Amino acid sequence: MRSSVTIPVAVSTGSALAPGSVLAPGADRVRSRPLPSDIVDRPVASALPTRLRPADLLRLTDEGAEDVLAGRYDHLLPTGGAWPAANRWATRLQADDEVDVWLISWVPDKSTELHDHAGSLGALTVLSGALSEFRWNGRELRQRTLSAGDQASFPLGWVHDVVRAPDHLAGPGGPQDPTLSVHAYSPPLTAMSYYEITGHGSLRRTRTVLTDEPEGDVK
């Protein structure tokens, strides 16, 4: 990925998602390209729930980001380029029985809460703006900023909170510019658990929800 990107705000006049929608009709089982043969022919390792590896998911998010930049998903973007300002927004770009790929738009001050991805591996590529990730390392939360062009993968057991980074960390642009990222999960998400940090410096699970939506409660 390039170190900086420009997101087109003009969309095609085809069937576009209205702001606040999560999934466009008919888009839930569409893949823009088949998996490479080296993945298709790869057996599932006994210790993993999927034959896709973190490097595969990183490649899928990178390819998905390039497709978004090339306008191949303009028909799924909010009508008129009006990105929702009150809540995170997401649309599914690709899906099959092995992987889901999503585009997420982030808004200020709306964190995901500390969560895991249950039995799914994950990865992301940041298209524009920047994200702040707070990851539990077993003793404390460690923070990092992921800017446009950065990637990250999430193995099983990864617990983190993600939020749109402050505008001064996001580079050129302002509060009205979208912060966008492409995420991949394999197997597709089915559940997420949420956590809090106890007074003894440990994690306590507060709830588990069944969901196929990415990074928490996308509205």
N, CA and C atoms as a LAMMPS dump frame, in Angstrom:
ITEM: TIMESTEP
0
ITEM: NUMBER OF ATOMS
657
ITEM: BOX BOUNDS ff ff ff
-5.0000000000000000e+02 5.0000000000000000e+02
-5.0000000000000000e+02 5.0000000000000000e+02
-5.0000000000000000e+02 5.0000000000000000e+02
ITEM: ATOMS id mol type element x y z
1 1 1 N 0.821 -1.196 0
2 1 2 C 0 0 0
3 1 3 C 0.858 1.25 0
4 2 1 N 0.322 2.336 -0.601
5 2 2 C 1.026 3.599 -0.578
6 2 3 C 0.956 4.191 0.808
7 3 1 N 1.907 5.09 1.13
8 3 2 C 1.925 5.686 2.46
9 3 3 C 0.828 6.72 2.632
10 4 1 N 0.268 7.253 1.566
11 4 2 C -0.862 8.164 1.659
12 4 3 C -1.769 7.9 0.489
13 5 1 N -3.061 8.119 0.705
14 5 2 C -4.041 7.816 -0.319
15 5 3 C -5.067 8.923 -0.381
16 6 1 N -5.764 9.002 -1.478
17 6 2 C -6.879 9.921 -1.622
18 6 3 C -8.124 9.103 -1.871
19 7 1 N -9.157 9.319 -1.081
20 7 2 C -10.386 8.561 -1.204
21 7 3 C -11.36 9.336 -2.068
22 8 1 N -11.848 8.744 -3.162
23 8 2 C -12.84 9.438 -3.965
24 8 3 C -14.151 9.552 -3.224
25 9 1 N -14.754 10.757 -3.21
26 9 2 C -16.021 10.938 -2.518
27 9 3 C -17.188 10.912 -3.483
28 10 1 N -16.933 11.053 -4.778
29 10 2 C -17.999 10.93 -5.757
30 10 3 C -18.199 9.463 -6.075
31 11 1 N -19.443 9.014 -6.029
32 11 2 C -19.725 7.614 -6.269
33 11 3 C -20.521 7.471 -7.54
34 12 1 N -20.592 6.256 -8.038
35 12 2 C -21.349 5.998 -9.237
36 12 3 C -22.835 6.131 -8.947
37 13 1 N -23.646 6.178 -9.983
38 13 2 C -25.084 6.345 -9.808
39 13 3 C -25.792 5.015 -9.689
40 14 1 N -25.045 3.929 -9.492
41 14 2 C -25.655 2.622 -9.331
42 14 3 C -26.263 2.47 -7.96
43 15 1 N -26.576 1.241 -7.583
44 15 2 C -27.212 0.968 -6.298
45 15 3 C -26.2 1.159 -5.189
46 16 1 N -26.337 2.248 -4.417
47 16 2 C -25.389 2.57 -3.359
48 16 3 C -26.051 2.403 -2.017
49 17 1 N -25.242 2.155 -0.986
50 17 2 C -25.776 2.043 0.351
51 17 3 C -26.185 3.41 0.858
52 18 1 N -27.293 3.488 1.52
53 18 2 C -27.672 4.708 2.213
54 18 3 C -26.856 4.804 3.482
55 19 1 N -26.531 6.032 3.956
56 19 2 C -25.783 6.174 5.203
57 19 3 C -26.479 5.43 6.333
58 20 1 N -25.67 4.697 7.1
59 20 2 C -26.201 3.93 8.207
60 20 3 C -26.505 2.493 7.864
61 21 1 N -26.579 2.159 6.58
62 21 2 C -26.814 0.781 6.205
63 21 3 C -25.562 -0.039 6.433
64 22 1 N -25.742 -1.335 6.632
65 22 2 C -24.601 -2.205 6.863
66 22 3 C -24.283 -3.038 5.633
67 23 1 N -25.284 -3.505 4.932
68 23 2 C -25.007 -4.435 3.847
69 23 3 C -25.931 -4.156 2.681
70 24 1 N -25.348 -4.031 1.498
71 24 2 C -26.159 -3.786 0.314
72 24 3 C -26.841 -5.063 -0.13
73 25 1 N -28.088 -4.986 -0.592
74 25 2 C -28.774 -6.192 -1.057
75 25 3 C -27.982 -6.893 -2.143
76 26 1 N -27.87 -8.224 -2.004
77 26 2 C -27.188 -9.006 -3.013
78 26 3 C -25.682 -8.983 -2.93
79 27 1 N -25.116 -8.248 -1.953
80 27 2 C -23.655 -8.135 -1.891
81 27 3 C -23.044 -9.075 -0.877
82 28 1 N -23.874 -9.885 -0.189
83 28 2 C -23.355 -10.636 0.936
84 28 3 C -22.582 -11.88 0.523
85 29 1 N -22.681 -12.298 -0.722
86 29 2 C -21.934 -13.479 -1.124
87 29 3 C -21.272 -13.244 -2.472
88 30 1 N -20.543 -12.136 -2.569
89 30 2 C -19.884 -11.769 -3.813
90 30 3 C -18.393 -11.662 -3.551
91 31 1 N -17.599 -12.29 -4.395
92 31 2 C -16.148 -12.189 -4.289
93 31 3 C -15.626 -11.552 -5.558
94 32 1 N -14.727 -10.568 -5.405
95 32 2 C -14.215 -9.867 -6.575
96 32 3 C -13.165 -10.665 -7.318
97 33 1 N -12.524 -11.604 -6.64
98 33 2 C -11.517 -12.441 -7.293
99 33 3 C -11.409 -13.753 -6.534
100 34 1 N -11.077 -14.843 -7.206
101 34 2 C -10.943 -16.13 -6.505
102 34 3 C -9.677 -16.148 -5.663
103 35 1 N -9.663 -17.026 -4.665
104 35 2 C -8.452 -17.217 -3.884
105 35 3 C -7.365 -17.815 -4.758
106 36 1 N -6.106 -17.406 -4.549
107 36 2 C -5.01 -17.996 -5.322
108 36 3 C -4.93 -19.504 -5.127
109 37 1 N -4.414 -20.196 -6.124
110 37 2 C -4.371 -21.658 -6.078
111 37 3 C -3.526 -22.176 -4.928
112 38 1 N -2.497 -21.412 -4.508
113 38 2 C -1.659 -21.889 -3.413
114 38 3 C -2.442 -21.913 -2.103
115 39 1 N -3.486 -21.098 -1.99
116 39 2 C -4.332 -21.129 -0.806
117 39 3 C -5.398 -22.207 -0.947
118 40 1 N -6.011 -22.282 -2.122
119 40 2 C -7.07 -23.261 -2.356
120 40 3 C -6.578 -24.68 -2.109
121 41 1 N -5.344 -24.965 -2.494
122 41 2 C -4.788 -26.312 -2.355
123 41 3 C -4.146 -26.565 -0.996
124 42 1 N -4.17 -25.569 -0.119
125 42 2 C -3.486 -25.695 1.168
126 42 3 C -4.393 -26.393 2.177
127 43 1 N -3.914 -27.415 2.872
128 43 2 C -4.742 -28.067 3.894
129 43 3 C -4.861 -27.18 5.128
130 44 1 N -5.888 -27.426 5.921
131 44 2 C -6.071 -26.697 7.173
132 44 3 C -5.169 -27.313 8.231
133 45 1 N -4.307 -26.515 8.837
134 45 2 C -3.443 -27.013 9.9
135 45 3 C -4.293 -27.383 11.112
136 46 1 N -3.905 -28.417 11.809
137 46 2 C -4.71 -28.929 12.919
138 46 3 C -4.872 -27.905 14.034
139 47 1 N -3.916 -26.981 14.171
140 47 2 C -3.964 -26.016 15.261
141 47 3 C -4.7 -24.737 14.887
142 48 1 N -5.151 -24.612 13.634
143 48 2 C -5.793 -23.383 13.181
144 48 3 C -7.199 -23.675 12.664
145 49 1 N -8.103 -22.684 12.749
146 49 2 C -9.472 -22.895 12.285
147 49 3 C -9.655 -22.637 10.795
148 50 1 N -8.595 -22.267 10.087
149 50 2 C -8.702 -21.888 8.683
150 50 3 C -7.382 -22.164 7.978
151 51 1 N -7.43 -22.38 6.672
152 51 2 C -6.196 -22.557 5.923
153 51 3 C -5.573 -21.227 5.527
154 52 1 N -6.311 -20.107 5.709
155 52 2 C -5.734 -18.798 5.441
156 52 3 C -4.831 -18.388 6.596
157 53 1 N -3.683 -17.841 6.257
158 53 2 C -2.712 -17.398 7.253
159 53 3 C -2.769 -15.88 7.381
160 54 1 N -2.167 -15.322 8.445
161 54 2 C -2.17 -13.859 8.568
162 54 3 C -1.677 -13.145 7.319
163 55 1 N -0.633 -13.69 6.665
164 55 2 C -0.118 -13.053 5.448
165 55 3 C -1.164 -13.048 4.337
166 56 1 N -1.988 -14.103 4.272
167 56 2 C -3.054 -14.15 3.273
168 56 3 C -4.087 -13.067 3.539
169 57 1 N -4.451 -12.898 4.807
170 57 2 C -5.447 -11.889 5.152
171 57 3 C -4.909 -10.483 4.908
172 58 1 N -3.641 -10.269 5.181
173 58 2 C -3.041 -8.972 4.885
174 58 3 C -3.081 -8.688 3.386
175 59 1 N -2.829 -9.716 2.583
176 59 2 C -2.884 -9.54 1.135
177 59 3 C -4.301 -9.224 0.677
178 60 1 N -5.299 -9.905 1.272
179 60 2 C -6.681 -9.657 0.906
180 60 3 C -7.119 -8.241 1.271
181 61 1 N -6.701 -7.747 2.439
182 61 2 C -7.077 -6.372 2.804
183 61 3 C -6.367 -5.361 1.925
184 62 1 N -5.133 -5.659 1.548
185 62 2 C -4.402 -4.761 0.655
186 62 3 C -5.079 -4.714 -0.713
187 63 1 N -5.452 -5.88 -1.237
188 63 2 C -6.132 -5.923 -2.527
189 63 3 C -7.5 -5.237 -2.439
190 64 1 N -8.218 -5.452 -1.32
191 64 2 C -9.501 -4.793 -1.15
192 64 3 C -9.37 -3.288 -1.096
193 65 1 N -8.313 -2.81 -0.424
194 65 2 C -8.082 -1.367 -0.363
195 65 3 C -7.797 -0.798 -1.744
196 66 1 N -6.988 -1.505 -2.517
197 66 2 C -6.705 -1.043 -3.877
198 66 3 C -7.97 -1.023 -4.734
199 67 1 N -8.836 -2.018 -4.543
200 67 2 C -10.085 -2.056 -5.296
201 67 3 C -10.984 -0.878 -4.924
202 68 1 N -11.027 -0.534 -3.632
203 68 2 C -11.817 0.629 -3.212
204 68 3 C -11.271 1.892 -3.861
205 69 1 N -9.952 2.048 -3.835
206 69 2 C -9.336 3.239 -4.424
207 69 3 C -9.562 3.298 -5.923
208 70 1 N -9.658 2.143 -6.569
209 70 2 C -9.864 2.105 -8.018
210 70 3 C -11.326 2.305 -8.403
211 71 1 N -12.21 2.424 -7.404
212 71 2 C -13.611 2.679 -7.691
213 71 3 C -14.451 1.452 -7.941
214 72 1 N -13.907 0.247 -7.701
215 72 2 C -14.661 -0.969 -8.009
216 72 3 C -15.819 -1.211 -7.042
217 73 1 N -15.817 -0.519 -5.901
218 73 2 C -16.9 -0.672 -4.942
219 73 3 C -17.677 0.626 -4.753
220 74 1 N -17.598 1.526 -5.716
221 74 2 C -18.327 2.787 -5.581
222 74 3 C -19.82 2.573 -5.363
223 75 1 N -20.371 1.499 -5.937
224 75 2 C -21.803 1.253 -5.802
225 75 3 C -22.195 0.864 -4.382
226 76 1 N -21.219 0.545 -3.524
227 76 2 C -21.506 0.199 -2.135
228 76 3 C -21.292 1.361 -1.175
229 77 1 N -20.708 2.451 -1.656
230 77 2 C -20.391 3.573 -0.779
231 77 3 C -21.628 4.416 -0.499
232 78 1 N -21.604 5.198 0.602
233 78 2 C -22.764 6.041 0.919
234 78 3 C -23.113 6.978 -0.243
235 79 1 N -24.386 7.172 -0.45
236 79 2 C -24.872 7.98 -1.555
237 79 3 C -24.291 9.387 -1.506
238 80 1 N -23.736 9.832 -2.624
239 80 2 C -23.202 11.183 -2.715
240 80 3 C -21.928 11.415 -1.94
241 81 1 N -21.317 10.338 -1.43
242 81 2 C -20.082 10.503 -0.669
243 81 3 C -20.289 11.081 0.716
244 82 1 N -21.533 11.041 1.227
245 82 2 C -21.838 11.592 2.554
246 82 3 C -21.571 10.526 3.614
247 83 1 N -20.343 10.468 4.104
248 83 2 C -19.98 9.451 5.093
249 83 3 C -20.695 9.719 6.407
250 84 1 N -21.28 8.705 7.045
251 84 2 C -21.973 8.904 8.325
252 84 3 C -21.042 9.532 9.35
253 85 1 N -21.588 10.489 10.127
254 85 2 C -20.774 11.223 11.095
255 85 3 C -21.07 10.823 12.535
256 86 1 N -22.169 10.108 12.767
257 86 2 C -22.564 9.798 14.138
258 86 3 C -22.054 8.444 14.607
259 87 1 N -21.99 7.471 13.713
260 87 2 C -21.59 6.113 14.084
261 87 3 C -20.707 5.502 13.008
262 88 1 N -19.948 4.465 13.412
263 88 2 C -19.185 3.733 12.427
264 88 3 C -20.124 3.137 11.389
265 89 1 N -19.602 2.978 10.211
266 89 2 C -20.373 2.437 9.084
267 89 3 C -19.531 1.351 8.439
268 90 1 N -20.191 0.31 7.909
269 90 2 C -19.436 -0.768 7.273
270 90 3 C -20.248 -1.375 6.146
271 91 1 N -19.551 -1.904 5.165
272 91 2 C -20.174 -2.678 4.115
273 91 3 C -19.279 -3.866 3.788
274 92 1 N -19.889 -4.985 3.504
275 92 2 C -19.136 -6.193 3.178
276 92 3 C -18.721 -6.144 1.715
277 93 1 N -17.419 -6.29 1.471
278 93 2 C -16.881 -6.242 0.112
279 93 3 C -16.819 -7.62 -0.53
280 94 1 N -16.439 -8.613 0.237
281 94 2 C -16.282 -9.973 -0.278
282 94 3 C -16.723 -10.95 0.809
283 95 1 N -17.174 -12.104 0.394
284 95 2 C -17.56 -13.107 1.384
285 95 3 C -17.668 -14.478 0.747
286 96 1 N -17.264 -15.468 1.501
287 96 2 C -17.56 -16.862 1.187
288 96 3 C -17.442 -17.64 2.489
289 97 1 N -17.355 -18.945 2.415
290 97 2 C -17.32 -19.733 3.641
291 97 3 C -15.999 -19.617 4.386
292 98 1 N -14.967 -19.055 3.737
293 98 2 C -13.642 -18.993 4.353
294 98 3 C -13.278 -17.617 4.882
295 99 1 N -13.799 -16.553 4.272
296 99 2 C -13.331 -15.221 4.649
297 99 3 C -14.401 -14.184 4.358
298 100 1 N -14.455 -13.17 5.22
299 100 2 C -15.234 -11.961 5.001
300 100 3 C -14.274 -10.798 4.89
301 101 1 N -14.543 -9.884 3.957
302 101 2 C -13.746 -8.666 3.806
303 101 3 C -14.695 -7.48 3.887
304 102 1 N -14.363 -6.512 4.741
305 102 2 C -15.234 -5.375 5.027
306 102 3 C -14.498 -4.057 4.811
307 103 1 N -15.263 -3.038 4.433
308 103 2 C -14.799 -1.654 4.459
309 103 3 C -15.494 -0.967 5.622
310 104 1 N -14.71 -0.306 6.488
311 104 2 C -15.255 0.38 7.663
312 104 3 C -14.886 1.852 7.6
313 105 1 N -15.857 2.71 7.911
314 105 2 C -15.634 4.144 8.09
315 105 3 C -15.751 4.458 9.577
316 106 1 N -14.759 5.17 10.115
317 106 2 C -14.674 5.434 11.549
318 106 3 C -15.014 6.891 11.851
319 107 1 N -15.614 7.115 13.025
320 107 2 C -15.964 8.463 13.46
321 107 3 C -15.289 8.734 14.805
322 108 1 N -15.075 10.001 15.148
323 108 2 C -14.38 10.317 16.409
324 108 3 C -15.148 9.829 17.635
325 109 1 N -14.386 9.439 18.64
326 109 2 C -14.91 9.16 19.984
327 109 3 C -15.85 7.961 20.044
328 110 1 N -15.782 7.067 19.075
329 110 2 C -16.598 5.852 19.098
330 110 3 C -15.663 4.645 19.08
331 111 1 N -15.311 4.154 20.257
332 111 2 C -14.398 3.022 20.328
333 111 3 C -15.163 1.72 20.177
334 112 1 N -14.437 0.655 19.918
335 112 2 C -15.057 -0.661 19.767
336 112 3 C -15.229 -1.373 21.098
337 113 1 N -14.608 -0.863 22.164
338 113 2 C -14.448 -1.548 23.449
339 113 3 C -13.411 -2.664 23.274
340 114 1 N -12.862 -3.09 24.395
341 114 2 C -11.916 -4.201 24.356
342 114 3 C -12.657 -5.464 23.932
343 115 1 N -12.153 -6.128 22.895
344 115 2 C -12.853 -7.3 22.374
345 115 3 C -11.871 -8.243 21.701
346 116 1 N -12.31 -9.477 21.483
347 116 2 C -11.577 -10.407 20.633
348 116 3 C -12.464 -10.775 19.448
349 117 1 N -11.954 -11.651 18.585
350 117 2 C -12.704 -12.072 17.404
351 117 3 C -13.062 -13.547 17.477
352 118 1 N -13.204 -14.034 18.726
353 118 2 C -13.581 -15.431 18.976
354 118 3 C -12.638 -16.36 18.204
355 119 1 N -13.171 -17.221 17.337
356 119 2 C -12.34 -18.197 16.642
357 119 3 C -11.862 -17.757 15.284
358 120 1 N -11.822 -16.451 15.022
359 120 2 C -11.412 -15.946 13.708
360 120 3 C -10.073 -15.226 13.781
361 121 1 N -9.244 -15.443 12.764
362 121 2 C -8.072 -14.619 12.556
363 121 3 C -8.509 -13.338 11.856
364 122 1 N -7.723 -12.255 11.996
365 122 2 C -8.101 -11.001 11.367
366 122 3 C -6.91 -10.232 10.848
367 123 1 N -7.197 -9.249 10.011
368 123 2 C -6.166 -8.347 9.502
369 123 3 C -6.859 -7.093 9
370 124 1 N -6.087 -6.001 8.889
371 124 2 C -6.636 -4.76 8.354
372 124 3 C -5.579 -4.001 7.58
373 125 1 N -6.053 -3.145 6.687
374 125 2 C -5.236 -2.156 5.994
375 125 3 C -5.943 -0.815 6.127
376 126 1 N -5.23 0.218 6.54
377 126 2 C -5.801 1.562 6.666
378 126 3 C -5.707 2.271 5.323
379 127 1 N -6.836 2.788 4.838
380 127 2 C -6.858 3.498 3.57
381 127 3 C -6.596 4.985 3.744
382 128 1 N -7.248 5.587 4.736
383 128 2 C -7.136 7.033 4.932
384 128 3 C -7.313 7.36 6.404
385 129 1 N -6.786 8.507 6.812
386 129 2 C -6.833 8.868 8.213
387 129 3 C -5.918 7.979 9.034
388 130 1 N -6.279 7.734 10.282
389 130 2 C -5.464 6.906 11.171
390 130 3 C -6.339 6.311 12.257
391 131 1 N -5.933 5.146 12.744
392 131 2 C -6.612 4.457 13.835
393 131 3 C -5.682 4.339 15.025
394 132 1 N -6.246 4.448 16.221
395 132 2 C -5.506 4.168 17.443
396 132 3 C -5.948 2.803 17.954
397 133 1 N -4.979 1.919 18.155
398 133 2 C -5.272 0.59 18.674
399 133 3 C -4.69 0.468 20.069
400 134 1 N -5.495 -0.061 20.992
401 134 2 C -5.064 -0.319 22.362
402 134 3 C -5.154 -1.823 22.579
403 135 1 N -3.989 -2.477 22.628
404 135 2 C -3.935 -3.947 22.687
405 135 3 C -3.519 -4.413 24.071
406 136 1 N -4.216 -5.426 24.577
407 136 2 C -3.86 -6.034 25.85
408 136 3 C -2.72 -7.017 25.623
409 137 1 N -1.576 -6.793 26.309
410 137 2 C -0.415 -7.65 26.101
411 137 3 C -0.215 -8.67 27.219
412 138 1 N -1.243 -8.827 28.048
413 138 2 C -1.153 -9.764 29.167
414 138 3 C -0.908 -9.083 30.487
415 139 1 N -0.421 -7.823 30.448
416 139 2 C -0.146 -7.07 31.668
417 139 3 C -0.768 -5.686 31.644
418 140 1 N -0.872 -5.105 30.429
419 140 2 C -1.328 -3.728 30.304
420 140 3 C -1.765 -3.473 28.866
421 141 1 N -2.36 -2.309 28.636
422 141 2 C -2.719 -1.907 27.295
423 141 3 C -1.546 -1.203 26.642
424 142 1 N -1.229 -1.6 25.431
425 142 2 C -0.189 -0.948 24.642
426 142 3 C -0.859 -0.245 23.464
427 143 1 N -0.504 1.012 23.253
428 143 2 C -1.146 1.81 22.209
429 143 3 C -0.227 1.973 21.013
430 144 1 N -0.823 1.948 19.816
431 144 2 C -0.089 2.27 18.605
432 144 3 C -1.038 2.974 17.639
433 145 1 N -0.451 3.756 16.744
434 145 2 C -1.22 4.455 15.719
435 145 3 C -0.961 3.797 14.376
436 146 1 N -2.033 3.466 13.67
437 146 2 C -1.954 2.891 12.33
438 146 3 C -2.437 3.942 11.351
439 147 1 N -1.536 4.432 10.51
440 147 2 C -1.849 5.496 9.569
441 147 3 C -2.111 4.924 8.183
442 148 1 N -2.527 5.788 7.263
443 148 2 C -2.843 5.355 5.901
444 148 3 C -1.684 4.559 5.314
445 149 1 N -1.972 3.364 4.818
446 149 2 C -0.958 2.48 4.265
447 149 3 C -0.466 1.435 5.236
448 150 1 N -0.724 1.62 6.55
449 150 2 C -0.288 0.641 7.548
450 150 3 C -1.204 -0.576 7.548
451 151 1 N -0.633 -1.711 7.952
452 151 2 C -1.376 -2.947 8.071
453 151 3 C -1.123 -3.583 9.432
454 152 1 N -2.052 -4.437 9.854
455 152 2 C -1.887 -5.187 11.094
456 152 3 C -2.672 -6.479 10.968
457 153 1 N -2.183 -7.538 11.62
458 153 2 C -2.902 -8.813 11.651
459 153 3 C -3.194 -9.174 13.095
460 154 1 N -4.249 -9.981 13.291
461 154 2 C -4.73 -10.305 14.626
462 154 3 C -4.849 -11.808 14.775
463 155 1 N -3.937 -12.441 15.5
464 155 2 C -4.025 -13.892 15.71
465 155 3 C -5.15 -14.223 16.684
466 156 1 N -5.398 -15.509 16.86
467 156 2 C -6.383 -15.934 17.848
468 156 3 C -5.985 -15.434 19.236
469 157 1 N -6.967 -14.968 20
470 157 2 C -6.697 -14.479 21.342
471 157 3 C -6.319 -13.019 21.413
472 158 1 N -6.254 -12.333 20.295
473 158 2 C -5.901 -10.912 20.262
474 158 3 C -7.057 -10.101 20.847
475 159 1 N -6.792 -9.335 21.897
476 159 2 C -7.8 -8.487 22.533
477 159 3 C -7.39 -7.042 22.359
478 160 1 N -8.262 -6.236 21.755
479 160 2 C -7.905 -4.843 21.513
480 160 3 C -9.14 -3.961 21.474
481 161 1 N -8.888 -2.658 21.566
482 161 2 C -9.889 -1.623 21.378
483 161 3 C -9.38 -0.739 20.253
484 162 1 N -10.254 -0.335 19.343
485 162 2 C -9.859 0.467 18.189
486 162 3 C -10.755 1.687 18.107
487 163 1 N -10.144 2.826 17.791
488 163 2 C -10.896 4.075 17.673
489 163 3 C -10.22 4.951 16.619
490 164 1 N -10.981 5.82 15.986
491 164 2 C -10.391 6.783 15.07
492 164 3 C -9.385 7.635 15.824
493 165 1 N -8.188 7.782 15.277
494 165 2 C -7.133 8.552 15.933
495 165 3 C -7.467 10.033 15.882
496 166 1 N -6.948 10.812 16.827
497 166 2 C -7.147 12.264 16.78
498 166 3 C -6.679 12.83 15.447
499 167 1 N -7.325 13.904 15.023
500 167 2 C -7.048 14.45 13.694
501 167 3 C -5.592 14.862 13.512
502 168 1 N -4.917 15.274 14.589
503 168 2 C -3.531 15.708 14.421
504 168 3 C -2.595 14.54 14.121
505 169 1 N -3.076 13.299 14.351
506 169 2 C -2.271 12.121 14.024
507 169 3 C -2.614 11.553 12.652
508 170 1 N -3.679 12.067 12.043
509 170 2 C -4.178 11.474 10.81
510 170 3 C -3.572 12.075 9.566
511 171 1 N -2.724 13.09 9.7
512 171 2 C -2.114 13.71 8.527
513 171 3 C -3.034 14.742 7.912
514 172 1 N -2.818 15.089 6.649
515 172 2 C -3.634 16.1 5.99
516 172 3 C -5.108 15.729 6.012
517 173 1 N -5.948 16.731 6.07
518 173 2 C -7.382 16.501 6.124
519 173 3 C -7.952 17.097 7.389
520 174 1 N -9.201 16.835 7.638
521 174 2 C -9.86 17.388 8.802
522 174 3 C -10.943 16.469 9.297
523 175 1 N -11.755 16.951 10.264
524 175 2 C -12.775 16.108 10.878
525 175 3 C -13.798 15.549 9.889
526 176 1 N -14.019 16.248 8.754
527 176 2 C -15.021 15.789 7.797
528 176 3 C -14.481 14.737 6.833
529 177 1 N -13.167 14.541 6.802
530 177 2 C -12.584 13.553 5.905
531 177 3 C -12.744 12.153 6.5
532 178 1 N -13.045 11.162 5.668
533 178 2 C -13.278 9.823 6.224
534 178 3 C -11.986 9.153 6.676
535 179 1 N -12.093 8.41 7.765
536 179 2 C -11.056 7.471 8.161
537 179 3 C -11.563 6.092 7.79
538 180 1 N -10.876 5.437 6.843
539 180 2 C -11.357 4.19 6.263
540 180 3 C -10.333 3.08 6.437
541 181 1 N -10.821 1.858 6.633
542 181 2 C -9.947 0.683 6.713
543 181 3 C -10.679 -0.516 6.14
544 182 1 N -9.895 -1.439 5.593
545 182 2 C -10.419 -2.705 5.07
546 182 3 C -9.985 -3.818 6.008
547 183 1 N -10.941 -4.673 6.404
548 183 2 C -10.698 -5.739 7.366
549 183 3 C -11.056 -7.081 6.754
550 184 1 N -10.307 -8.11 7.113
551 184 2 C -10.605 -9.478 6.677
552 184 3 C -10.619 -10.389 7.898
553 185 1 N -11.562 -11.331 7.912
554 185 2 C -11.688 -12.285 9.013
555 185 3 C -11.863 -13.681 8.438
556 186 1 N -11.108 -14.636 8.984
557 186 2 C -11.218 -16.016 8.535
558 186 3 C -11.067 -16.947 9.74
559 187 1 N -12.006 -17.874 9.939
560 187 2 C -13.301 -17.967 9.259
561 187 3 C -14.103 -16.689 9.465
562 188 1 N -15.16 -16.46 8.673
563 188 2 C -15.986 -15.276 8.892
564 188 3 C -16.445 -15.178 10.345
565 189 1 N -16.547 -13.956 10.84
566 189 2 C -16.941 -13.727 12.226
567 189 3 C -18.282 -14.383 12.552
568 190 1 N -18.342 -14.991 13.716
569 190 2 C -19.599 -15.517 14.231
570 190 3 C -19.879 -15.013 15.647
571 191 1 N -18.835 -14.586 16.359
572 191 2 C -19.003 -14.134 17.744
573 191 3 C -17.837 -13.237 18.132
574 192 1 N -18.082 -12.41 19.15
575 192 2 C -17.041 -11.571 19.734
576 192 3 C -17.269 -11.523 21.24
577 193 1 N -16.178 -11.531 21.997
578 193 2 C -16.252 -11.372 23.448
579 193 3 C -15.684 -10.022 23.838
580 194 1 N -16.265 -9.439 24.878
581 194 2 C -15.849 -8.114 25.351
582 194 3 C -15.28 -8.236 26.755
583 195 1 N -14.353 -7.33 27.092
584 195 2 C -13.577 -7.447 28.319
585 195 3 C -13.456 -6.103 29.024
586 196 1 N -13.149 -6.202 30.329
587 196 2 C -12.766 -5.03 31.108
588 196 3 C -11.521 -5.383 31.909
589 197 1 N -10.761 -4.364 32.28
590 197 2 C -9.559 -4.566 33.087
591 197 3 C -9.937 -4.45 34.551
592 198 1 N -9.604 -5.456 35.331
593 198 2 C -9.965 -5.466 36.752
594 198 3 C -8.985 -4.61 37.548
595 199 1 N -9.342 -4.391 38.797
596 199 2 C -8.452 -3.653 39.687
597 199 3 C -7.189 -4.402 40.019
598 200 1 N -7.137 -5.688 39.684
599 200 2 C -5.939 -6.499 39.921
600 200 3 C -5.056 -6.581 38.679
601 201 1 N -5.373 -5.832 37.651
602 201 2 C -4.542 -5.832 36.454
603 201 3 C -4.712 -7.042 35.578
604 202 1 N -5.917 -7.598 35.552
605 202 2 C -6.195 -8.734 34.68
606 202 3 C -7.44 -8.42 33.854
607 203 1 N -7.686 -9.256 32.857
608 203 2 C -8.864 -9.083 32.025
609 203 3 C -10.02 -9.913 32.575
610 204 1 N -11.217 -9.33 32.504
611 204 2 C -12.417 -10.071 32.854
612 204 3 C -13.403 -9.954 31.695
613 205 1 N -13.884 -11.11 31.234
614 205 2 C -14.854 -11.086 30.149
615 205 3 C -16.202 -10.628 30.695
616 206 1 N -16.804 -9.649 30.015
617 206 2 C -18.079 -9.106 30.471
618 206 3 C -19.263 -9.67 29.7
619 207 1 N -19.048 -10.036 28.441
620 207 2 C -20.148 -10.595 27.664
621 207 3 C -19.601 -11.174 26.372
622 208 1 N -20.354 -12.07 25.778
623 208 2 C -20.059 -12.611 24.457
624 208 3 C -21.317 -12.459 23.616
625 209 1 N -21.149 -11.97 22.39
626 209 2 C -22.296 -11.754 21.511
627 209 3 C -22.086 -12.529 20.217
628 210 1 N -23.18 -13.04 19.679
629 210 2 C -23.151 -13.65 18.359
630 210 3 C -23.316 -12.55 17.324
631 211 1 N -22.371 -12.434 16.405
632 211 2 C -22.42 -11.359 15.422
633 211 3 C -21.575 -11.729 14.223
634 212 1 N -21.967 -11.226 13.061
635 212 2 C -21.111 -11.348 11.884
636 212 3 C -20.657 -9.979 11.413
637 213 1 N -20.808 -8.947 12.285
638 213 2 C -20.411 -7.589 11.935
639 213 3 C -19.029 -7.295 12.518
640 214 1 N -18.232 -6.496 11.828
641 214 2 C -16.827 -6.321 12.209
642 214 3 C -16.616 -5.275 13.291
643 215 1 N -15.597 -5.495 14.117
644 215 2 C -15.117 -4.522 15.092
645 215 3 C -16.23 -3.921 15.927
646 216 1 N -17.032 -4.785 16.492
647 216 2 C -18.028 -4.313 17.442
648 216 3 C -19.312 -3.852 16.783
649 217 1 N -20.05 -3.059 17.517
650 217 2 C -21.384 -2.647 17.133
651 217 3 C -21.369 -1.617 16.028
652 218 1 N -21.3 -1.997 14.814
653 218 2 C -21.363 -1.057 13.691
654 218 3 C -22.829 -0.7 13.455
655 219 1 N -23.148 0.579 13.462
656 219 2 C -24.528 1.043 13.261
657 219 3 C -24.642 1.734 11.922
